């Protein structure tokens, strides 16, 4: 039996300018201690969170340094680096660096749970693979507990901006709500300042109609679903209402009212307009009520902001959670960094001059070698011409002259005897 034809939507691919604006990340692990398999799995789980605009198949080596990835980030249009590392004391750190001039935000990972650990504690876990539809689009970022950027301190404002720039901005007019299948929730505790990271999958479920109608709707979207048995049905009302339905609707006790939203028939939210600061909904035909359910995918992270520094882990410290310095100490550090930068620039100039000098010597040596080869070639051509002239002179001697000469010599030998 032939399969039913399933329609596929055609999506407009972004142009080159839009592709350049999309944030791309690399989640990696560096350090000599590569024996912690739990941290390696955490890196893989974070790559799933950052899909699809991340290097999912990246492989690190023990000999790799941070500089190797910084150099390769430019040609690959990578905008952010998420670096996990572990010290000899067992402390795990996460650094988020903005390419290519920074800043770099360093977190201490207080504790974490892997995706497989989260699935074990769930009653009904959601099993998805790396190639599932949930990973075709980036997750929806939700920030909770952070101060308003207009009133926040500089370090917190920078932290909010960094989190927002990890994912592409959402355009309400062009983004389809049905394409948003995941949520990344970042919550900050106001008392302790700790940051909790959670990763969820979004599921929608119809709350109107009988169970039989829901089965028909699910069978339309999923070919593996079986159609309901209608052999014992005598009236269409039995199909729509069901023997235990109440007025054509099932009980809403299983679904919370806050999780019910109005969705259009194609799965999008009813369009809204902002008029004079008020949000108003437009009349949309074929609007259905659906409940939104979040299923945690993992991993879980609890982060503690440690410091913020310029550059990619190579500049002066802009903010430190534990160390506070006076204005005099800050001025002394700035002078120290300025002197260090001056020495660094001078060293770069010397290296550039040395490279130019070596190149000039190499070019001069190459030119002398070429001249010697040309002289040797001209000398070889001259010797070949002289050899040709000698052979020509020998060929001018007549053959009969040679025979007479040899015959005279023989006669002289005979006479002497």
RODO-2510 file (C-alpha; in nm, 4 decimals, decimal comma):
residues 417
     n   res          X          Y          Z
     1     x     0,0000     0,0000     0,0000
     2     x     0,1388     0,3371    -0,0980
     3     x     0,2126     0,5911     0,1730
     4     x     0,0070     0,9012     0,2041
     5     x     0,1711     1,2093     0,0600
     6     x     0,2908     1,4410     0,3326
     7     x     0,3171     1,8098     0,2476
     8     x     0,6367     1,9915     0,3327
     9     x     0,6667     2,3634     0,3806
    10     x     0,9123     2,5648     0,1778
    11     x     1,1212     2,8069     0,3800
    12     x     1,2994     3,1089     0,2369
    13     x     1,6711     3,0744     0,2976
    14     x     1,8464     3,3801     0,4418
    15     x     2,0717     3,5772     0,2125
    16     x     2,4418     3,6406     0,2675
    17     x     2,3896     3,9527     0,4793
    18     x     2,1466     3,7710     0,7064
    19     x     2,3815     3,4743     0,7310
    20     x     2,6606     3,7001     0,8580
    21     x     2,4339     3,8413     1,1294
    22     x     2,3467     3,4968     1,2688
    23     x     2,5506     3,4256     1,5868
    24     x     2,7617     3,1114     1,5602
    25     x     2,9288     2,9409     1,8516
    26     x     3,1899     2,6814     1,9317
    27     x     3,1494     2,4812     2,2527
    28     x     3,4804     2,3238     2,3432
    29     x     3,6908     2,1895     2,6243
    30     x     4,0550     2,2699     2,6760
    31     x     4,3139     2,1654     2,9301
    32     x     4,5477     1,8788     2,9959
    33     x     4,2990     1,6935     3,2178
    34     x     4,0841     1,5045     2,9661
    35     x     3,9980     1,2056     3,1856
    36     x     3,6745     1,3530     3,3217
    37     x     3,4182     1,1869     3,0933
    38     x     3,1320     1,3620     3,2708
    39     x     3,2644     1,7027     3,1648
    40     x     3,3125     1,5763     2,8110
    41     x     2,9467     1,4702     2,8012
    42     x     2,8446     1,8101     2,9397
    43     x     3,0195     1,9751     2,6448
    44     x     2,8252     1,7534     2,4038
    45     x     2,4970     1,8371     2,5770
    46     x     2,5716     2,2096     2,5538
    47     x     2,6379     2,1712     2,1821
    48     x     2,2881     2,0292     2,1475
    49     x     2,1533     2,3322     2,3329
    50     x     2,3318     2,5712     2,0946
    51     x     2,2133     2,3937     1,7785
    52     x     2,1834     2,4495     1,4868
    53     x     2,4408     2,7320     1,4637
    54     x     2,7288     2,5537     1,6351
    55     x     3,0069     2,3063     1,5577
    56     x     2,8349     1,9871     1,6680
    57     x     3,1162     1,7522     1,5537
    58     x     3,4103     1,9485     1,6872
    59     x     3,6909     1,7359     1,8302
    60     x     3,9546     1,8689     2,0670
    61     x     4,3000     1,7341     2,1373
    62     x     4,5040     1,7492     2,4522
    63     x     4,7645     1,9581     2,2719
    64     x     4,5124     2,2194     2,1521
    65     x     4,5410     2,5657     2,3025
    66     x     4,2883     2,8463     2,3191
    67     x     4,4860     3,0360     2,0576
    68     x     4,4235     2,7595     1,8016
    69     x     4,0470     2,8042     1,8239
    70     x     4,0704     3,1834     1,8300
    71     x     4,2671     3,1788     1,5049
    72     x     4,0162     2,9462     1,3356
    73     x     3,7113     3,1360     1,4628
    74     x     3,7622     3,4205     1,2166
    75     x     3,7512     3,2228     0,8882
    76     x     3,4546     3,0185     1,0191
    77     x     3,2521     3,3315     1,1171
    78     x     3,2282     3,2175     1,4782
    79     x     3,0958     3,4924     1,7061
    80     x     3,1178     3,3235     2,0491
    81     x     3,3376     3,0688     2,2221
    82     x     3,2028     2,8664     2,5145
    83     x     3,5038     2,7138     2,6875
    84     x     3,4818     2,4506     2,9609
    85     x     3,7907     2,3740     3,1669
    86     x     3,8777     2,2000     3,4909
    87     x     4,1601     2,2840     3,7266
    88     x     4,3801     2,0384     3,9121
    89     x     4,1750     2,1047     4,2254
    90     x     3,8589     1,9902     4,0441
    91     x     3,6970     2,3326     3,9941
    92     x     3,4995     2,3559     3,6704
    93     x     3,4837     2,6864     3,4828
    94     x     3,2830     2,8149     3,1898
    95     x     3,4114     3,1075     2,9844
    96     x     3,1978     3,2826     2,7245
    97     x     3,4109     3,4935     2,4925
    98     x     3,2932     3,7328     2,2249
    99     x     3,5005     3,7131     1,9092
   100     x     3,7273     3,8694     1,8284
   101     x     3,7856     4,1536     2,0728
   102     x     3,6024     4,0230     2,3765
   103     x     3,4924     4,0600     2,6432
   104     x     3,5233     3,7246     2,8190
   105     x     3,2873     3,6331     3,1034
   106     x     3,4078     3,3665     3,3441
   107     x     3,1685     3,1552     3,5511
   108     x     3,2364     2,9000     3,8184
   109     x     3,0201     2,5922     3,7630
   110     x     2,8854     2,5178     4,1088
   111     x     2,7113     2,1966     3,9975
   112     x     2,5608     2,0459     3,6846
   113     x     2,3450     1,7566     3,5696
   114     x     2,3772     1,5845     3,2344
   115     x     2,0903     1,5317     2,9924
   116     x     2,0826     1,1598     3,0659
   117     x     2,0541     1,2305     3,4386
   118     x     1,7597     1,4636     3,3783
   119     x     1,5820     1,1976     3,1711
   120     x     1,6166     0,9471     3,4531
   121     x     1,4288     1,1598     3,7037
   122     x     1,1428     1,2459     3,4649
   123     x     0,8309     1,0315     3,4695
   124     x     0,7720     1,0715     3,0947
   125     x     1,1005     1,1809     2,9354
   126     x     1,1118     1,3055     2,5800
   127     x     1,3471     1,1061     2,3617
   128     x     1,4956     1,3101     2,0777
   129     x     1,8097     1,2727     1,8700
   130     x     2,0558     1,5246     1,7296
   131     x     1,8729     1,5181     1,3960
   132     x     1,5251     1,5754     1,5425
   133     x     1,3024     1,8641     1,4396
   134     x     1,3557     2,0292     1,7770
   135     x     1,7133     2,1102     1,6774
   136     x     1,6362     2,2609     1,3373
   137     x     1,5908     2,6068     1,4916
   138     x     1,7608     2,7813     1,7842
   139     x     1,5857     2,7829     2,1211
   140     x     1,3805     3,0675     2,2598
   141     x     1,5804     3,2561     2,5232
   142     x     1,3982     3,3511     2,8439
   143     x     1,5776     3,5646     3,1047
   144     x     1,4271     3,5831     3,4513
   145     x     1,5393     3,7621     3,7660
   146     x     1,7758     4,0048     3,5938
   147     x     1,7592     4,3787     3,6504
   148     x     1,6236     4,6055     3,3802
   149     x     1,9214     4,6922     3,1531
   150     x     1,8364     5,0613     3,1835
   151     x     1,8857     5,0446     3,5638
   152     x     2,1323     4,7560     3,5907
   153     x     2,4963     4,7844     3,6856
   154     x     2,7525     4,7752     3,4013
   155     x     2,8604     4,4176     3,4648
   156     x     2,5019     4,2872     3,4789
   157     x     2,4067     4,4846     3,1681
   158     x     2,7023     4,3278     2,9857
   159     x     2,5951     3,9852     3,1101
   160     x     2,2405     4,0309     2,9767
   161     x     2,3713     4,1510     2,6394
   162     x     2,6036     3,8509     2,6109
   163     x     2,3246     3,6031     2,6759
   164     x     2,0976     3,7754     2,4238
   165     x     2,3650     3,7797     2,1535
   166     x     2,4202     3,4042     2,1779
   167     x     2,1096     3,3458     1,9635
   168     x     1,9594     3,5265     1,6643
   169     x     1,6973     3,7881     1,7363
   170     x     1,3330     3,6920     1,6862
   171     x     1,1261     3,8925     1,4397
   172     x     0,7601     3,8805     1,5517
   173     x     0,6304     3,9521     1,2012
   174     x     0,8347     3,6859     1,0224
   175     x     0,9128     3,4192     1,2829
   176     x     0,6703     3,1289     1,2888
   177     x     0,5769     3,0258     1,6395
   178     x     0,5492     2,6643     1,5269
   179     x     0,9225     2,6710     1,4430
   180     x     1,0140     2,7456     1,8061
   181     x     1,0419     2,3987     1,9575
   182     x     1,2783     2,4611     2,2499
   183     x     1,3266     2,7065     2,5362
   184     x     1,6489     2,7997     2,7144
   185     x     1,5587     2,9510     3,0501
   186     x     1,8231     3,1456     3,2436
   187     x     1,7150     3,2435     3,5942
   188     x     1,9092     3,4584     3,8400
   189     x     1,8574     3,4279     4,2128
   190     x     1,8200     3,7772     4,3579
   191     x     1,9625     3,6789     4,6984
   192     x     2,2613     3,4597     4,6102
   193     x     2,3301     3,5897     4,2585
   194     x     2,3591     3,2337     4,1234
   195     x     2,2428     3,1705     3,7680
   196     x     2,0448     2,8567     3,6841
   197     x     2,0276     2,7315     3,3270
   198     x     1,7473     2,4993     3,2111
   199     x     1,6696     2,3549     2,8682
   200     x     1,3133     2,2525     2,7719
   201     x     1,1253     2,1152     2,4728
   202     x     0,7904     2,2696     2,3794
   203     x     0,4906     2,0451     2,3175
   204     x     0,1362     2,1554     2,2305
   205     x    -0,1801     1,9631     2,3039
   206     x    -0,5375     2,0350     2,1969
   207     x    -0,7809     2,0946     2,4842
   208     x    -1,1028     2,1220     2,2845
   209     x    -1,3017     1,8324     2,1419
   210     x    -1,3300     1,4688     2,2370
   211     x    -1,0485     1,2185     2,2523
   212     x    -1,1645     1,0629     1,9270
   213     x    -1,1364     1,3953     1,7423
   214     x    -0,7909     1,4454     1,8895
   215     x    -0,6891     1,1041     1,7592
   216     x    -0,8053     1,2031     1,4121
   217     x    -0,6055     1,5271     1,4282
   218     x    -0,2924     1,3458     1,5475
   219     x    -0,3314     1,0822     1,2762
   220     x    -0,3290     1,3594     1,0147
   221     x     0,0037     1,5021     1,1310
   222     x     0,1666     1,1715     1,2265
   223     x     0,1362     0,8834     0,9819
   224     x     0,2329     0,6290     1,2454
   225     x    -0,0735     0,7028     1,4550
   226     x    -0,3606     0,4580     1,4135
   227     x    -0,7070     0,5764     1,3181
   228     x    -0,9831     0,5230     1,5775
   229     x    -1,2048     0,2152     1,5396
   230     x    -1,5395     0,3306     1,3954
   231     x    -1,6951    -0,0138     1,3439
   232     x    -1,9294     0,0174     1,6431
   233     x    -2,0239     0,3799     1,5786
   234     x    -2,3834     0,4332     1,4610
   235     x    -2,3957     0,8121     1,4707
   236     x    -2,1472     1,0899     1,4012
   237     x    -2,2350     1,2370     1,7421
   238     x    -2,0701     0,9373     1,9065
   239     x    -1,7503     1,0261     1,7246
   240     x    -1,7568     1,3945     1,8115
   241     x    -1,8948     1,3826     2,1626
   242     x    -1,7834     1,0450     2,2868
   243     x    -1,9647     0,8385     2,5483
   244     x    -1,7974     1,0245     2,8379
   245     x    -1,7743     1,3734     2,6918
   246     x    -1,9427     1,6704     2,8550
   247     x    -2,1018     1,9007     2,6017
   248     x    -1,8556     1,8119     2,3300
   249     x    -1,5460     1,8911     2,5410
   250     x    -1,3305     1,6746     2,7593
   251     x    -1,2475     1,7647     3,1154
   252     x    -0,9982     2,0494     3,1511
   253     x    -0,8850     1,9371     3,4956
   254     x    -0,5662     1,7874     3,3495
   255     x    -0,4565     2,1164     3,1929
   256     x    -0,3709     2,4371     3,3750
   257     x    -0,5475     2,7488     3,2543
   258     x    -0,2229     2,9495     3,2365
   259     x    -0,0827     2,7054     2,9814
   260     x    -0,3735     2,7455     2,7356
   261     x    -0,3161     2,9763     2,4394
   262     x    -0,5001     3,0527     2,1160
   263     x    -0,3295     2,8982     1,8143
   264     x    -0,4226     2,9385     1,4510
   265     x    -0,4985     2,6316     1,2438
   266     x    -0,1431     2,6200     1,1024
   267     x     0,0080     2,6253     1,4511
   268     x     0,0882     2,9981     1,4812
   269     x    -0,0343     3,2337     1,7470
   270     x    -0,3088     3,4752     1,6565
   271     x    -0,1403     3,7921     1,5244
   272     x    -0,1303     4,0914     1,7564
   273     x    -0,0849     4,4632     1,7065
   274     x     0,0503     4,7225     1,9439
   275     x    -0,1808     5,0249     1,9330
   276     x    -0,0940     5,3169     2,1620
   277     x     0,0943     5,0873     2,3956
   278     x    -0,1908     4,8361     2,4188
   279     x    -0,1747     4,4855     2,2760
   280     x    -0,4858     4,3894     2,0817
   281     x    -0,5600     4,0620     1,9082
   282     x    -0,7052     4,0443     1,5604
   283     x    -0,9905     3,8211     1,4565
   284     x    -0,8482     3,4989     1,3154
   285     x    -1,0569     3,2206     1,1715
   286     x    -0,9995     2,8573     1,2671
   287     x    -0,8344     2,9458     1,5984
   288     x    -0,8032     2,6558     1,8424
   289     x    -0,7089     2,6421     2,2064
   290     x    -0,4013     2,4370     2,2850
   291     x    -0,2085     2,3708     2,6000
   292     x     0,1668     2,4248     2,6026
   293     x     0,3745     2,1713     2,7911
   294     x     0,7459     2,2005     2,8682
   295     x     0,9539     1,8843     2,8953
   296     x     1,3047     1,9294     3,0305
   297     x     1,5809     1,8023     2,8050
   298     x     1,8886     1,8978     3,0045
   299     x     2,1543     1,9724     3,0932
   300     x     2,1218     2,1725     3,4113
   301     x     2,3847     2,4256     3,5121
   302     x     2,4270     2,6431     3,8195
   303     x     2,6733     2,9232     3,7480
   304     x     2,8419     3,1826     3,9641
   305     x     2,9814     3,4919     3,7929
   306     x     3,3506     3,5256     3,8777
   307     x     3,5010     3,7943     3,6571
   308     x     3,4786     3,9853     3,3297
   309     x     3,7922     4,0722     3,1335
   310     x     3,8829     4,2425     2,8095
   311     x     3,9746     4,0471     2,5000
   312     x     3,9524     3,6705     2,4767
   313     x     4,1003     3,5737     2,8152
   314     x     4,3938     3,8059     2,7531
   315     x     4,2997     4,1547     2,8746
   316     x     4,2645     4,3476     3,1972
   317     x     3,9932     4,2543     3,4467
   318     x     3,6889     4,4808     3,4192
   319     x     3,4916     4,3219     3,7030
   320     x     3,5699     4,0696     3,9741
   321     x     3,3167     3,9221     4,2132
   322     x     3,5512     3,8717     4,5095
   323     x     3,8180     4,1401     4,4639
   324     x     3,7369     4,5093     4,5006
   325     x     4,0012     4,7735     4,4248
   326     x     4,0226     5,1409     4,5001
   327     x     4,0552     5,4119     4,2373
   328     x     4,4280     5,4407     4,3066
   329     x     4,4801     5,0676     4,2538
   330     x     4,2703     5,0767     3,9376
   331     x     4,4798     5,3628     3,8001
   332     x     4,8004     5,1732     3,8807
   333     x     4,6682     4,8639     3,7031
   334     x     4,5683     5,0676     3,3987
   335     x     4,9166     5,2166     3,3819
   336     x     5,0639     4,8679     3,4128
   337     x     4,8435     4,7368     3,1322
   338     x     4,9291     5,0385     2,9160
   339     x     5,3010     4,9736     2,9656
   340     x     5,2517     4,6059     2,8908
   341     x     5,0564     4,6906     2,5755
   342     x     5,3308     4,9314     2,4693
   343     x     5,5958     4,6609     2,5073
   344     x     5,3729     4,4202     2,3176
   345     x     5,3281     4,6627     2,0283
   346     x     5,7021     4,7299     2,0184
   347     x     5,7711     4,3575     2,0073
   348     x     5,5248     4,3213     1,7204
   349     x     5,7021     4,5967     1,5273
   350     x     6,0383     4,4284     1,5841
   351     x     5,8982     4,0966     1,4696
   352     x     5,7530     4,2581     1,1576
   353     x     6,0899     4,4223     1,0829
   354     x     6,2733     4,0925     1,1342
   355     x     6,0295     3,9121     0,9058
   356     x     6,0756     4,1790     0,6364
   357     x     6,4564     4,1552     0,6680
   358     x     6,4511     3,7762     0,6418
   359     x     6,2266     3,7988     0,3397
   360     x     6,4623     4,0479     0,1716
   361     x     6,7637     3,8211     0,2379
   362     x     6,5724     3,5242     0,1039
   363     x     6,4757     3,7116    -0,2116
   364     x     6,8371     3,8312    -0,2645
   365     x     6,9675     3,4764    -0,2183
   366     x     6,7106     3,3508    -0,4639
   367     x     6,8129     3,6168    -0,7156
   368     x     7,1861     3,5280    -0,6860
   369     x     7,1048     3,1620    -0,7325
   370     x     6,9086     3,2459    -1,0444
   371     x     7,1997     3,4487    -1,1842
   372     x     7,4446     3,1633    -1,1248
   373     x     7,2094     2,9224    -1,2985
   374     x     7,1813     3,1578    -1,5962
   375     x     7,5623     3,1934    -1,6181
   376     x     7,6081     2,8183    -1,5978
   377     x     7,3490     2,7697    -1,8662
   378     x     7,5192     3,0217    -2,0970
   379     x     7,8575     2,8536    -2,0369
   380     x     7,7165     2,5144    -2,1242
   381     x     7,5690     2,6524    -2,4429
   382     x     7,9103     2,8043    -2,5382
   383     x     8,0977     2,4762    -2,4857
   384     x     7,8423     2,2942    -2,6963
   385     x     7,9032     2,5375    -2,9832
   386     x     8,2857     2,4871    -2,9686
   387     x     8,2417     2,1107    -2,9760
   388     x     8,0236     2,1428    -3,2822
   389     x     8,2906     2,3541    -3,4607
   390     x     8,5665     2,0962    -3,3969
   391     x     8,3544     1,8169    -3,5314
   392     x     8,2852     2,0258    -3,8402
   393     x     8,6619     2,0806    -3,9040
   394     x     8,7345     1,7084    -3,8847
   395     x     8,4677     1,6330    -4,1336
   396     x     8,6289     1,8753    -4,3875
   397     x     8,9422     1,6516    -4,4319
   398     x     8,9152     1,4460    -4,7543
   399     x     8,9061     1,0688    -4,7190
   400     x     9,1636     1,0078    -4,9957
   401     x     9,4125     1,2377    -4,8187
   402     x     9,4016     1,0261    -4,5125
   403     x     9,4547     0,7044    -4,7094
   404     x     9,7612     0,8485    -4,8910
   405     x     9,9114     0,9627    -4,5632
   406     x     9,8840     0,6182    -4,4125
   407     x    10,0218     0,4520    -4,7251
   408     x    10,3344     0,6765    -4,7199
   409     x    10,4020     0,5790    -4,3619
   410     x    10,3866     0,2107    -4,4506
   411     x    10,6367     0,2590    -4,7391
   412     x    10,8818     0,4281    -4,5062
   413     x    10,8682     0,1419    -4,2659
   414     x    10,9405    -0,1054    -4,5462
   415     x    11,2451     0,0917    -4,6720
   416     x    11,3974     0,1088    -4,3280
   417     x    11,3909    -0,2660    -4,3021
***
